[in-house]
Amino acid sequence: MRGAKSAKWVAGAAIIALAATACGGGDDGKKDNAGKGAGGGTFRLGITEPVSIDPVNAQESEGMVVARALFAQLYDVSTDGKLIPKLAESGTSEDGKSWTFKIKAGTKFTNGEVVDAESFIRGWTRVAAKASASDVSYHMAGIKGYDDLKGGKSDTFAGLSAPDANTLKVELTEPDFEFDKKTAHAAFSPVPKVAGAGDNKSFNDAPIGNGAFKMQGSWQHNGSITLVRNDDYGLTKAKLDKVEFKILNPANGAQLEYTGFQSGQFDYARMPTPQLPVAKAKYEPQGQWYSAEFSGINYLVAFNQSKPLDNADARKAISYAIDREAIAKSVFQGMMKPATAFLPPSFADTYQAGVCTSCLKQDKAKAKELAAKGGLKPGTTINFGYNTGAGHEEWVQAIAAQLKDVLGVKVKLDGKPFKEALAAQQEKSANGLWRSAWTADYPTADNFLSPLLSTAGIGEDKATGKAQGDNRGRHSNPAFDKLLDQARSEKDATKRADLYKQAEKIAIDTDQGVIPLWQRSGYRLVNNKKFDNIKMDFFEDPTLAEISAK
């Protein structure tokens, strides 16, 4: 995300985050690591340069998979969206406003420091502090004292306290009966004292965590990141000896992963979009094809407050002009499913198919009618940004062609490496459209609606005008914001789901704040000849701690 995985942004097109894979290149000998997890081996995969691997600002798929391997939070999430206790023995609240978490005693960071309630307070405070300028701090916006900490008026988090070593108390400004789910995000990791401020480069490049793996050396920017098993991990230990991330050229990262898998360099790979059917035909019979449906969405950011898309009619015209079904069949060879909602089908309590009226089918007449009404005249130039090297080029070009054909507009394609693409979206001058995708950071509708569509999610820096949050399109509607507040404070789960549905209707149908495209399907090449138990988790990351060499 950034991701959300920020939340988490995802870089890939058809499959959006990292998937577990294995092909050639891994050690194939089993090892006896008594008490340390049997299996051993080195698992190799390719990524593009992350924004950050430190929880203080880890946000997209590439950085989040590393951060989650290095740090353990209070909770994890099962593939079906259920909270799994990790370091939390319990998390309770009677009113949704005062939360108490009991923390598992006896675990440590890899430098020997104890993981306790104070280490969680230290980590959360570090993320929210003004000096950190974190893009993911908004996940903590509901905690009392956040605004003062983020604004530099305080250096402590008023809503956090530790009555004893293993008890963490959290006071929120308003009730949020799903707050415990949010703590599964990497931003809520504990950190040791040595972490210091958010701009501590030595820690940023070689984080000292409490997770299943630890750093071997430092992050070699644009080169590699190497992790080794943390044999002192306080929970179930990893089986792999080592995980090697090779950082690839963002201009053709997906192709390099695919080529690397074929040559035996990598044990996992994404593929360029045109290669999906070819790869499936070749590798599925060999048991090296992995596919899954995920809790995410592929969509277009439409910059709501900048011309030419500064009104709902113009944004709806764009949506009606897109033939999602045709692109899914031709470019994606039937491997993508058109989205008619923003929330994913896996969120059964809030999913409402067809809530995005303009997404149901291409309607050229309606598109032209709304374009005229919204001032989107033929010949208007629309900037269309996307991140390079992840297989987006073909479908981005297809959409551009449809917009030209239906609306007579000029589409200026603007491809950038992922890290640069995320930064470009933050600029106040950003306008037009931007390719985007989001996968859930935690299993609640709020994780999609709040960061991506709420006024608070814009997180605008008053000095520069940059959007520091994940609402890059700057959608803002007081009625929508109010419904989110009501949903969080509603104790009854059924009523809470209904409020989220109402909010989605406003943002996605009435306002067309963003433009849904396709549901999130994941495809990866995996080699189960050398590794066992290769799976993808709720966050679309490989289950590194569970993989073992055969």
DORODREN-193735 format. One record per residue (C-alpha): residue in one letter; residue number from 1; x, y, z. Coordinates in Angstrom, 2 decimals, padded with zeros to 5 digits. Example, Ala and Ser with C-alpha at 12.3 -4.5 7.8 and 13.67 -1.06 7.14 Angstrom:
2
SITE zafi tike       X       Y       Z
SITE    A    1  012.30 -004.50  007.80
SITE    S    2  013.67 -001.06  007.14
END
This chain:
550
SITE zafi tike       X       Y       Z
SITE    M    1  000.00  000.00  000.00
SITE    R    2  000.57  000.90  000.78
SITE    G    3 -000.18 -000.72  001.30
SITE    A    4 -001.92 -000.24  002.65
SITE    K    5  000.36 -002.62  002.66
SITE    S    6  000.25  001.95  004.79
SITE    A    7 -002.21  000.31  004.88
SITE    K    8 -000.65 -001.40  002.16
SITE    W    9 -000.17 -000.19 -001.38
SITE    V   10  000.49 -002.99 -003.78
SITE    A   11  002.83 -002.82 -006.70
SITE    G   12  001.72 -005.68 -008.91
SITE    A   13 -001.04 -005.69 -011.48
SITE    A   14 -002.73 -009.04 -011.54
SITE    I   15 -001.42 -010.20 -008.26
SITE    I   16 -000.80 -007.56 -005.93
SITE    A   17  001.60 -008.19 -003.21
SITE    L   18  004.25 -010.74 -002.66
SITE    A   19  003.30 -014.34 -002.98
SITE    A   20  005.17 -017.27 -001.72
SITE    T   21  007.04 -019.09 -004.41
SITE    A   22  009.74 -021.52 -004.92
SITE    C   23  011.59 -022.61 -007.99
SITE    G   24  015.26 -023.20 -008.57
SITE    G   25  017.86 -021.51 -006.46
SITE    G   26  016.88 -022.73 -002.99
SITE    D   27  018.91 -025.11 -000.88
SITE    D   28  017.37 -028.52 -001.21
SITE    G   29  018.90 -030.31  001.72
SITE    K   30  016.96 -030.73  004.93
SITE    K   31  018.68 -029.69  008.10
SITE    D   32  018.28 -030.72  011.70
SITE    N   33  017.72 -027.50  013.61
SITE    A   34  016.59 -029.07  016.85
SITE    G   35  014.35 -026.68  018.70
SITE    K   36  014.89 -024.07  016.01
SITE    G   37  012.52 -025.30  013.34
SITE    A   38  013.47 -028.15  011.02
SITE    G   39  013.90 -027.67  007.32
SITE    G   40  016.55 -025.02  006.80
SITE    G   41  017.34 -023.73  003.34
SITE    T   42  017.51 -020.33  001.67
SITE    F   43  014.40 -018.89  000.03
SITE    R   44  015.10 -016.34 -002.72
SITE    L   45  012.72 -013.81 -004.25
SITE    G   46  012.76 -010.55 -006.14
SITE    I   47  011.20 -007.23 -005.16
SITE    T   48  011.60 -003.62 -006.20
SITE    E   49  013.13 -001.00 -003.90
SITE    P   50  010.86 -000.55 -000.84
SITE    V   51  009.90  002.80  000.62
SITE    S   52  010.77  001.49  004.08
SITE    I   53  011.32 -001.81  005.92
SITE    D   54  011.05 -000.13  009.34
SITE    P   55  007.52 -000.15  010.89
SITE    V   56  007.81  003.63  011.28
SITE    N   57  006.98  004.00  007.58
SITE    A   58  006.64  000.54  005.95
SITE    Q   59  003.71  000.91  003.60
SITE    E   60  003.71 -000.99  000.30
SITE    S   61  003.89 -004.69 -000.44
SITE    E   62  007.65 -004.74 -000.98
SITE    G   63  008.49 -003.15  002.38
SITE    M   64  005.71 -004.69  004.42
SITE    V   65  006.71 -008.28  003.73
SITE    V   66  010.13 -007.51  005.22
SITE    A   67  008.75 -005.55  008.18
SITE    R   68  006.33 -008.32  009.10
SITE    A   69  009.12 -010.86  009.02
SITE    L   70  011.22 -008.72  011.38
SITE    F   71  008.50 -007.68  013.84
SITE    A   72  005.65 -009.38  015.70
SITE    Q   73  002.55 -007.39  016.66
SITE    L   74 -000.27 -008.00  019.12
SITE    Y   75 -002.29 -009.92  016.53
SITE    D   76 -002.03 -011.65  013.18
SITE    V   77 -004.92 -012.27  010.78
SITE    S   78 -006.01 -015.61  009.33
SITE    T   79 -006.71 -015.90  005.61
SITE    D   80 -010.45 -015.76  006.35
SITE    G   81 -010.11 -012.47  008.24
SITE    K   82 -010.13 -013.66  011.85
SITE    L   83 -007.80 -012.16  014.47
SITE    I   84 -005.13 -014.55  015.74
SITE    P   85 -003.45 -013.66  019.04
SITE    K   86  000.28 -013.17  018.55
SITE    L   87  001.78 -011.22  021.46
SITE    A   88 -001.66 -010.33  022.85
SITE    E   89 -002.99 -012.78  025.39
SITE    S   90 -006.20 -010.75  025.38
SITE    G   91 -007.67 -007.48  024.16
SITE    T   92 -010.85 -006.16  025.78
SITE    S   93 -013.11 -003.11  025.86
SITE    E   94 -016.57 -002.55  027.27
SITE    D   95 -017.24  000.83  025.68
SITE    G   96 -015.04  000.71  022.58
SITE    K   97 -013.09  003.67  023.93
SITE    S   98 -010.90  002.19  026.68
SITE    W   99 -008.93 -000.88  025.61
SITE    T  100 -006.75 -003.18  027.70
SITE    F  101 -004.25 -005.56  026.12
SITE    K  102 -002.47 -008.25  028.10
SITE    I  103  000.93 -008.96  026.55
SITE    K  104  002.69 -012.32  026.48
SITE    A  105  005.61 -012.24  028.93
SITE    G  106  009.14 -013.43  028.26
SITE    T  107  009.72 -012.49  024.62
SITE    K  108  012.70 -010.39  023.49
SITE    F  109  014.08 -008.28  020.68
SITE    T  110  017.07 -009.72  018.85
SITE    N  111  019.40 -007.42  020.84
SITE    G  112  018.18 -008.96  024.09
SITE    E  113  015.83 -006.17  025.22
SITE    V  114  012.55 -007.34  026.72
SITE    V  115  009.35 -006.90  024.73
SITE    D  116  006.89 -005.34  027.15
SITE    A  117  004.10 -002.77  027.25
SITE    E  118  006.59  000.10  027.24
SITE    S  119  008.15 -001.19  024.02
SITE    F  120  004.74 -001.02  022.35
SITE    I  121  004.21  002.53  023.64
SITE    R  122  007.67  003.41  022.34
SITE    G  123  006.92  001.98  018.90
SITE    W  124  003.51  003.60  018.49
SITE    T  125  004.77  006.95  019.76
SITE    R  126  007.67  006.82  017.31
SITE    V  127  005.31  006.27  014.36
SITE    A  128  002.97  009.11  015.35
SITE    A  129  005.67  011.68  016.21
SITE    K  130  005.88  014.72  013.96
SITE    A  131  009.59  014.21  013.28
SITE    S  132  008.91  010.79  011.75
SITE    A  133  006.67  012.26  009.02
SITE    S  134  005.19  008.77  008.73
SITE    D  135  002.75  007.99  005.93
SITE    V  136  001.16  005.26  008.06
SITE    S  137  000.67  007.10  011.34
SITE    Y  138 -002.99  007.79  010.54
SITE    H  139 -003.79  004.24  011.65
SITE    M  140 -003.33  005.63  015.17
SITE    A  141 -005.39  008.79  014.65
SITE    G  142 -008.12  007.57  016.98
SITE    I  143 -005.80  007.30  019.99
SITE    K  144 -006.05  010.15  022.51
SITE    G  145 -003.20  012.62  022.10
SITE    Y  146 -002.47  011.74  018.47
SITE    D  147 -003.07  015.25  017.15
SITE    D  148 -000.75  016.85  019.71
SITE    L  149  001.96  014.27  019.06
SITE    K  150  001.63  014.46  015.28
SITE    G  151  001.51  018.25  015.40
SITE    G  152  004.65  018.53  017.53
SITE    K  153  002.85  019.94  020.57
SITE    S  154  003.76  016.91  022.68
SITE    D  155  006.40  014.21  022.70
SITE    T  156  004.28  011.65  024.55
SITE    F  157  001.20  009.71  023.52
SITE    A  158 -001.46  010.75  026.05
SITE    G  159 -003.72  007.79  025.32
SITE    L  160 -001.13  005.10  026.04
SITE    S  161 -000.10  003.79  029.44
SITE    A  162  001.41  000.70  031.05
SITE    P  163  000.00 -000.08  034.54
SITE    D  164  002.46 -002.97  034.70
SITE    A  165  005.10 -004.53  032.48
SITE    N  166  002.68 -006.70  030.52
SITE    T  167 -000.45 -004.54  030.40
SITE    L  168 -001.03 -001.94  027.71
SITE    K  169 -003.92  000.49  028.15
SITE    V  170 -005.21  002.51  025.20
SITE    E  171 -007.63  005.42  025.45
SITE    L  172 -009.35  006.51  022.24
SITE    T  173 -010.94  009.89  021.58
SITE    E  174 -014.07  008.19  020.28
SITE    P  175 -015.37  004.62  020.55
SITE    D  176 -014.00  002.16  018.00
SITE    F  177 -015.19 -001.38  018.50
SITE    E  178 -012.80 -002.66  015.85
SITE    F  179 -009.65 -001.01  017.17
SITE    D  180 -008.10 -004.35  018.13
SITE    K  181 -008.13 -005.34  014.44
SITE    K  182 -006.05 -002.31  013.54
SITE    T  183 -003.22 -003.39  015.84
SITE    A  184 -002.39 -006.20  013.38
SITE    H  185 -000.77 -003.55  011.14
SITE    A  186  003.03 -003.41  011.17
SITE    A  187  002.91  000.22  012.33
SITE    F  188  001.74 -001.11  015.72
SITE    S  189  004.97 -003.05  016.25
SITE    P  190  006.99 -002.68  019.46
SITE    V  191  010.54 -001.36  019.08
SITE    P  192  013.65 -001.48  021.30
SITE    K  193  015.14  001.62  022.90
SITE    V  194  017.87  001.80  020.27
SITE    A  195  015.25  002.60  017.59
SITE    G  196  015.35  006.24  018.60
SITE    A  197  013.59  008.79  016.38
SITE    G  198  011.99  007.93  013.08
SITE    D  199  014.89  009.33  011.05
SITE    N  200  017.44  006.99  012.66
SITE    K  201  019.05  005.76  009.43
SITE    S  202  021.06  002.97  011.03
SITE    F  203  017.87  001.51  012.48
SITE    N  204  015.82  002.30  009.36
SITE    D  205  018.24  000.23  007.27
SITE    A  206  018.82 -002.55  009.79
SITE    P  207  015.76 -002.73  012.08
SITE    I  208  016.13 -004.70  015.30
SITE    G  209  012.87 -006.53  015.75
SITE    N  210  011.15 -009.29  017.68
SITE    G  211  009.91 -011.36  014.76
SITE    A  212  010.63 -014.75  013.23
SITE    F  213  013.58 -013.35  011.27
SITE    K  214  016.34 -010.80  011.82
SITE    M  215  018.54 -008.76  009.51
SITE    Q  216  021.83 -010.08  008.22
SITE    G  217  023.74 -006.87  007.78
SITE    S  218  021.95 -003.78  006.46
SITE    W  219  019.58 -003.05  003.59
SITE    Q  220  021.73 -002.66  000.49
SITE    H  221  019.66 -000.06 -001.32
SITE    N  222  018.81 -001.04 -004.90
SITE    G  223  020.76 -004.22 -004.21
SITE    S  224  019.44 -006.67 -001.65
SITE    I  225  017.96 -007.38  001.79
SITE    T  226  018.92 -010.56  003.62
SITE    L  227  017.12 -012.07  006.60
SITE    V  228  018.15 -015.00  008.79
SITE    R  229  016.09 -017.01  011.24
SITE    N  230  015.72 -015.53  014.72
SITE    D  231  016.52 -018.54  016.89
SITE    D  232  015.45 -016.63  020.01
SITE    Y  233  011.97 -015.85  018.65
SITE    G  234  009.41 -016.08  021.45
SITE    L  235  006.73 -017.77  019.34
SITE    T  236  006.86 -020.62  016.78
SITE    K  237  010.27 -020.41  015.16
SITE    A  238  010.81 -020.19  011.41
SITE    K  239  012.15 -023.23  009.56
SITE    L  240  014.11 -021.49  006.83
SITE    D  241  017.71 -020.55  007.55
SITE    K  242  017.64 -017.50  005.33
SITE    V  243  015.49 -015.32  003.08
SITE    E  244  017.18 -013.32  000.33
SITE    F  245  015.38 -010.41 -001.34
SITE    K  246  017.01 -009.29 -004.57
SITE    I  247  016.06 -005.69 -005.41
SITE    L  248  015.25 -005.40 -009.09
SITE    N  249  015.04 -002.59 -011.63
SITE    P  250  011.51 -001.14 -011.21
SITE    A  251  011.26 -000.52 -014.95
SITE    N  252  010.89 -004.25 -015.66
SITE    G  253  010.70 -005.90 -012.26
SITE    A  254  007.95 -008.39 -013.10
SITE    Q  255  009.83 -009.60 -016.18
SITE    L  256  013.03 -009.98 -014.18
SITE    E  257  011.22 -012.02 -011.54
SITE    Y  258  009.70 -014.27 -014.20
SITE    T  259  013.01 -014.73 -015.97
SITE    G  260  014.73 -015.31 -012.64
SITE    F  261  012.27 -018.03 -011.75
SITE    Q  262  012.80 -019.76 -015.08
SITE    S  263  016.57 -019.68 -014.69
SITE    G  264  016.53 -020.89 -011.08
SITE    Q  265  017.62 -017.56 -009.58
SITE    F  266  014.39 -017.08 -007.59
SITE    D  267  012.09 -019.31 -005.59
SITE    Y  268  009.03 -017.20 -006.35
SITE    A  269  007.92 -014.88 -009.17
SITE    R  270  005.35 -012.47 -010.44
SITE    M  271  004.81 -012.42 -014.18
SITE    P  272  004.22 -009.72 -016.79
SITE    T  273  000.51 -009.58 -017.60
SITE    P  274  000.84 -010.99 -021.16
SITE    Q  275  002.72 -014.00 -019.78
SITE    L  276  000.04 -015.13 -017.32
SITE    P  277 -001.75 -017.65 -019.58
SITE    V  278  001.54 -018.95 -020.99
SITE    A  279  003.00 -019.38 -017.51
SITE    K  280 -000.13 -021.10 -016.24
SITE    A  281 -000.16 -023.56 -019.12
SITE    K  282  003.48 -024.44 -018.50
SITE    Y  283  003.75 -024.47 -014.73
SITE    E  284  000.34 -025.54 -013.43
SITE    P  285  000.82 -029.16 -014.61
SITE    Q  286  004.13 -029.15 -012.74
SITE    G  287  002.53 -028.00 -009.50
SITE    Q  288  004.31 -024.66 -009.67
SITE    W  289  001.29 -022.38 -010.20
SITE    Y  290 -000.33 -020.59 -007.25
SITE    S  291 -003.63 -018.68 -007.38
SITE    A  292 -005.87 -017.16 -004.74
SITE    E  293 -008.53 -014.50 -004.19
SITE    F  294 -007.64 -011.72 -001.77
SITE    S  295 -009.18 -008.94  000.28
SITE    G  296 -008.26 -006.07 -001.98
SITE    I  297 -009.22 -003.87 -004.88
SITE    N  298 -007.63 -002.57 -008.08
SITE    Y  299 -008.86  000.93 -008.84
SITE    L  300 -008.10  004.33 -010.30
SITE    V  301 -007.35  007.27 -008.06
SITE    A  302 -009.21  010.29 -009.46
SITE    F  303 -007.92  013.58 -008.10
SITE    N  304 -011.16  015.03 -006.74
SITE    Q  305 -009.96  018.56 -006.02
SITE    S  306 -008.03  019.25 -009.25
SITE    K  307 -009.32  019.85 -012.75
SITE    P  308 -010.40  018.18 -014.95
SITE    L  309 -011.84  015.60 -012.49
SITE    D  310 -012.94  018.00 -009.75
SITE    N  311 -016.62  016.99 -010.01
SITE    A  312 -018.54  013.72 -009.73
SITE    D  313 -019.98  013.90 -013.25
SITE    A  314 -016.53  014.01 -014.85
SITE    R  315 -015.33  011.10 -012.70
SITE    K  316 -018.44  009.05 -013.52
SITE    A  317 -017.90  009.76 -017.21
SITE    I  318 -014.46  008.15 -016.93
SITE    S  319 -015.89  005.11 -015.15
SITE    Y  320 -018.75  004.61 -017.64
SITE    A  321 -016.28  004.86 -020.55
SITE    I  322 -014.22  001.89 -019.33
SITE    D  323 -015.07 -001.60 -020.59
SITE    R  324 -013.78 -003.64 -017.65
SITE    E  325 -015.07 -006.92 -019.01
SITE    A  326 -013.32 -006.49 -022.35
SITE    I  327 -009.97 -005.70 -020.71
SITE    A  328 -010.37 -008.59 -018.28
SITE    K  329 -010.93 -010.99 -021.20
SITE    S  330 -008.34 -009.62 -023.59
SITE    V  331 -005.44 -008.13 -021.63
SITE    F  332 -005.80 -010.37 -018.57
SITE    Q  333 -006.95 -013.44 -020.52
SITE    G  334 -009.89 -013.96 -018.16
SITE    M  335 -007.73 -013.92 -015.04
SITE    M  336 -009.25 -010.77 -013.53
SITE    K  337 -012.83 -010.16 -012.38
SITE    P  338 -014.45 -006.73 -012.88
SITE    A  339 -015.29 -004.98 -009.60
SITE    T  340 -018.68 -003.41 -009.00
SITE    A  341 -017.93 -002.40 -005.43
SITE    F  342 -014.98 -000.98 -003.52
SITE    L  343 -015.07 -003.31 -000.51
SITE    P  344 -013.97 -006.89 -001.34
SITE    P  345 -016.32 -009.90 -001.53
SITE    S  346 -014.37 -011.54  001.32
SITE    F  347 -015.88 -008.93  003.67
SITE    A  348 -019.20 -010.77  003.59
SITE    D  349 -020.93 -008.56  006.16
SITE    T  350 -020.36 -005.35  004.18
SITE    Y  351 -019.97 -006.46  000.55
SITE    Q  352 -022.65 -005.06 -001.78
SITE    A  353 -022.20 -006.08 -005.41
SITE    G  354 -023.28 -003.39 -007.85
SITE    V  355 -022.99 -000.46 -005.44
SITE    C  356 -020.87  001.28 -008.09
SITE    T  357 -023.49  001.91 -010.78
SITE    S  358 -020.96  003.19 -013.30
SITE    C  359 -018.95 -000.03 -012.91
SITE    L  360 -021.67 -002.42 -014.03
SITE    K  361 -021.01 -002.11 -017.76
SITE    Q  362 -019.55  000.27 -020.29
SITE    D  363 -022.16  002.87 -021.33
SITE    K  364 -020.77  005.16 -024.01
SITE    A  365 -023.88  007.35 -024.23
SITE    K  366 -023.99  007.88 -020.46
SITE    A  367 -020.26  008.58 -020.41
SITE    K  368 -020.58  011.29 -023.08
SITE    E  369 -023.62  012.82 -021.36
SITE    L  370 -021.86  013.08 -018.00
SITE    A  371 -018.63  014.30 -019.59
SITE    A  372 -020.49  017.21 -021.18
SITE    K  373 -022.21  017.95 -017.89
SITE    G  374 -018.93  017.76 -015.96
SITE    G  375 -016.93  019.94 -018.36
SITE    L  376 -014.81  017.09 -019.69
SITE    K  377 -014.75  018.27 -023.27
SITE    P  378 -013.22  016.41 -026.25
SITE    G  379 -009.57  017.35 -026.53
SITE    T  380 -009.15  017.73 -022.75
SITE    T  381 -005.83  016.32 -021.57
SITE    I  382 -006.00  013.78 -018.75
SITE    N  383 -002.81  012.71 -016.98
SITE    F  384 -002.76  008.98 -016.27
SITE    G  385 -000.01  007.81 -013.90
SITE    Y  386  001.09  004.28 -013.09
SITE    N  387  004.07  002.47 -011.62
SITE    T  388  006.39  000.78 -014.05
SITE    G  389  007.89 -002.68 -013.98
SITE    A  390  004.91 -004.47 -012.44
SITE    G  391  002.91 -005.52 -015.50
SITE    H  392  000.57 -002.53 -015.73
SITE    E  393  001.56 -001.18 -019.13
SITE    E  394 -000.85 -003.26 -021.24
SITE    W  395 -004.04 -002.59 -019.32
SITE    V  396 -003.21  001.07 -018.69
SITE    Q  397 -002.82  001.54 -022.44
SITE    A  398 -006.12 -000.28 -023.02
SITE    I  399 -007.98  002.08 -020.69
SITE    A  400 -006.31  005.09 -022.29
SITE    A  401 -007.48  003.89 -025.70
SITE    Q  402 -011.06  003.46 -024.46
SITE    L  403 -011.13  006.96 -022.94
SITE    K  404 -009.88  008.46 -026.22
SITE    D  405 -012.40  006.47 -028.25
SITE    V  406 -015.46  007.17 -026.07
SITE    L  407 -014.80  010.69 -024.78
SITE    G  408 -012.37  012.09 -027.33
SITE    V  409 -009.95  013.14 -024.59
SITE    K  410 -006.16  013.12 -024.81
SITE    V  411 -004.55  010.75 -022.31
SITE    K  412 -001.00  011.46 -021.21
SITE    L  413  000.56  008.30 -019.77
SITE    D  414  003.07  008.88 -016.97
SITE    G  415  004.96  005.79 -015.82
SITE    K  416  007.29  006.02 -012.81
SITE    P  417  009.08  003.57 -010.49
SITE    F  418  006.81  002.63 -007.59
SITE    K  419  008.54  004.71 -004.93
SITE    E  420  008.45  007.78 -007.18
SITE    A  421  004.86  007.07 -008.15
SITE    L  422  003.73  007.12 -004.52
SITE    A  423  005.54  010.41 -003.95
SITE    A  424  004.07  012.00 -007.09
SITE    Q  425  000.54  011.29 -005.90
SITE    Q  426  001.19  013.32 -002.76
SITE    E  427  001.93  016.54 -004.63
SITE    K  428 -000.73  019.23 -004.39
SITE    S  429 -000.50  019.70 -008.17
SITE    A  430 -001.40  016.05 -008.88
SITE    N  431 -004.33  015.75 -011.26
SITE    G  432 -006.09  013.30 -013.54
SITE    L  433 -005.92  009.57 -012.82
SITE    W  434 -003.50  007.21 -011.15
SITE    R  435 -003.37  003.45 -011.18
SITE    S  436 -003.71  002.08 -007.67
SITE    A  437 -004.41 -001.08 -005.72
SITE    W  438 -005.02 -001.79 -002.07
SITE    T  439 -004.94 -004.91  000.01
SITE    A  440 -006.32 -005.08  003.53
SITE    D  441 -004.08 -004.32  006.49
SITE    Y  442 -006.69 -005.60  008.90
SITE    P  443 -010.12 -007.22  008.41
SITE    T  444 -012.53 -004.30  008.59
SITE    A  445 -014.31 -002.10  006.06
SITE    D  446 -012.82  000.87  007.89
SITE    N  447 -009.39 -000.12  006.55
SITE    F  448 -010.57  000.70  003.02
SITE    L  449 -013.04  003.52  003.57
SITE    S  450 -011.20  005.59  006.15
SITE    P  451 -007.64  005.81  004.77
SITE    L  452 -008.61  005.95  001.10
SITE    L  453 -011.73  008.12  001.13
SITE    S  454 -012.12  010.08  004.38
SITE    T  455 -011.12  013.70  004.91
SITE    A  456 -008.78  012.60  007.71
SITE    G  457 -007.15  010.19  005.27
SITE    I  458 -005.82  013.09  003.18
SITE    G  459 -003.41  014.04  005.95
SITE    E  460 -002.47  017.28  004.23
SITE    D  461  000.75  019.00  005.24
SITE    K  462 -000.31  022.63  005.68
SITE    A  463  003.13  023.94  004.76
SITE    T  464  003.54  022.06  001.48
SITE    G  465 -000.01  021.05  000.59
SITE    K  466  001.13  017.45  000.14
SITE    A  467 -001.24  014.63  001.01
SITE    Q  468  000.67  012.62  003.62
SITE    G  469 -002.10  010.09  004.11
SITE    D  470 -003.43  007.45  001.72
SITE    N  471 -006.43  009.40  000.43
SITE    R  472 -004.35  010.50 -002.54
SITE    G  473 -007.40  011.49 -004.58
SITE    R  474 -008.46  013.89 -001.80
SITE    H  475 -012.09  012.79 -001.69
SITE    S  476 -013.89  014.66  001.09
SITE    N  477 -017.55  014.50  002.12
SITE    P  478 -018.77  015.39  005.65
SITE    A  479 -021.74  013.02  005.36
SITE    F  480 -019.38  010.15  004.53
SITE    D  481 -017.05  011.05  007.41
SITE    K  482 -019.97  011.14  009.83
SITE    L  483 -021.11  007.65  008.83
SITE    L  484 -017.62  006.29  009.48
SITE    D  485 -017.61  007.84  012.95
SITE    Q  486 -021.03  006.32  013.67
SITE    A  487 -019.91  002.91  012.42
SITE    R  488 -016.84  002.79  014.65
SITE    S  489 -018.87  003.68  017.73
SITE    E  490 -021.62  001.13  017.04
SITE    K  491 -021.24 -001.92  019.26
SITE    D  492 -023.75 -004.04  017.34
SITE    A  493 -021.88 -005.68  014.45
SITE    T  494 -024.93 -005.84  012.14
SITE    K  495 -025.76 -002.17  012.60
SITE    R  496 -022.09 -001.28  012.20
SITE    A  497 -021.96 -003.13  008.86
SITE    D  498 -025.03 -001.26  007.61
SITE    L  499 -023.42  002.09  008.39
SITE    Y  500 -020.31  001.10  006.46
SITE    K  501 -022.52  000.12  003.52
SITE    Q  502 -024.17  003.53  003.55
SITE    A  503 -020.78  005.19  003.61
SITE    E  504 -019.51  003.16  000.65
SITE    K  505 -022.63  004.08 -001.33
SITE    I  506 -021.90  007.79 -000.89
SITE    A  507 -018.20  007.63 -001.72
SITE    I  508 -018.30  005.13 -004.58
SITE    D  509 -021.66  005.73 -006.23
SITE    T  510 -022.83  009.25 -005.40
SITE    D  511 -019.38  010.91 -005.39
SITE    Q  512 -017.38  008.43 -007.49
SITE    G  513 -014.47  009.36 -005.22
SITE    V  514 -012.37  006.59 -006.78
SITE    I  515 -013.04  004.29 -009.74
SITE    P  516 -013.10  000.53 -008.97
SITE    L  517 -011.69 -001.69 -011.73
SITE    W  518 -011.04 -005.32 -010.75
SITE    Q  519 -011.21 -007.58 -007.75
SITE    R  520 -007.88 -008.86 -006.44
SITE    S  521 -006.81 -012.22 -007.75
SITE    G  522 -003.30 -013.46 -007.10
SITE    Y  523 -001.14 -015.57 -009.38
SITE    R  524  002.41 -016.64 -008.63
SITE    L  525  004.87 -019.25 -009.73
SITE    V  526  005.93 -021.57 -006.92
SITE    N  527  008.25 -024.52 -006.82
SITE    N  528  007.05 -027.12 -004.38
SITE    K  529  009.85 -029.40 -005.53
SITE    K  530  012.31 -027.77 -003.15
SITE    F  531  010.04 -026.17 -000.51
SITE    D  532  007.04 -027.23  001.53
SITE    N  533  004.12 -025.19  002.86
SITE    I  534  004.40 -022.25  000.47
SITE    K  535  001.26 -020.18  000.96
SITE    M  536  000.10 -016.58  000.91
SITE    D  537 -001.36 -014.93  003.98
SITE    F  538 -004.19 -012.44  004.50
SITE    F  539 -001.87 -009.59  003.52
SITE    E  540 -000.92 -011.27  000.20
SITE    D  541  002.58 -011.93  001.48
SITE    P  542  004.41 -015.26  001.46
SITE    T  543  004.22 -017.18  004.73
SITE    L  544  007.99 -017.02  005.15
SITE    A  545  007.96 -018.27  008.74
SITE    E  546  006.14 -021.46  007.69
SITE    I  547  008.11 -022.42  004.57
SITE    S  548  010.70 -025.19  004.84
SITE    A  549  013.11 -026.91  002.48
SITE    K  550  012.28 -030.48  001.54
END
